[in-house]
Amino acid sequence: MANEVVIKSNRYGLNLILDDQTPFPELLRIIGNKFQETGGFFKDAKMAVSFEGRELSPAQQKRIADVIMENSSIRITRIMEAGALREEKPKPKAQAEAAFSRQSAPVGEGNADFYKGNLRSGQILESESNITLIGDVNPGANIISGGSIVILGSLKGTARAGASGDDNCFIFALDMRPIQLQIGEFIAKSPDRDKEPRRLRRKEKEGTGTPKVAVVRDGNICVEPMTKGFLDRM
C-alpha cells in the first residue's frame, strides 16, 4: 500500500492518518522514514499530534510520538483525540466569515505558516492558513491551503488555495509549471506536454524564470506575470 501513513499539518499541530492493516512495527518504520525526509518543514517546532485510521493504545500513541521526535527536531507537546486538532467552537456566521477573510488575506496581513524544504512525489503539505514555502513542489507532490500560497521556488506539482471554497485567494511561484491548480472551486490543469510541439516547449522552458501568480478572473484561473501593476490591483 502506497499511503500507509499520511501526514497533514495545520495551525494546531500534526494529524497522522494511519493504515489499519499495516503491522505496528512496520508502521513505526514508515513513520520514522517519513519524518527523516520531511522533518525539516517543522524545524524545532513544538506541536500537538492526533491520529486517525486505526485504533491505538495509549502506549502505541506514545511510541509513535517518540519515533517522530527521534527522527526530527519536532517536540511533541500533546497527544490529542482523533480530529481534535481541527475542532473549534461554533461561531456565528458573521464571525466565521471574518475569520476566514483573515486567513485569505495576503501573507503578512493574516495568519500564515512558513516551511522550508522541497516537497517530493507523494508528499502533502496542508494548512488551514496561508502557506509560504521556501523550496520546490515537485511532480506528484501536493500543497493545500485554506488561504493563499506563496512558493519561493518551483511549482511542478499540484497546488490548491482557498480549500474551503474561497476563490479570492491566489497562488504565487517563482517558477510556475504546475500539473494542476485549484483556487476555491475552480480547477485548471496543465496541457499534456508530450503532445505540445517541441518549439513551444522550448519557448516555455526559456521563460520559466519569470515569477507568476494564479488568480480567478471571470470564472477562470488566470496565470499572470507578477508585476508591480498586478500588485497594485490586488
Buried (B, 14 or more C-beta within 10 A) or exposed (E): EEEBBBBBBBBBBBBBBBBEEBEBEEBBBBBBEBBEBBBBBBEEBEBBBBBBBBEBEEEBBEBBBEBBBEBBEBEBEBBBEBEBBBEEEEEEEEEEEEBBEEBBBBBEEBBBBBBBBBBBEEBBBBBBBBBBBBBBBBEBBBBBBBBBBBBBBBBBBBBBBBBEEBBBBBBBBBBBBBBEBBBBEBEBEEEEEEEEEEEEEEEEEEEBEEBBBBBBEEEEBEBBEBEEEBEEEE
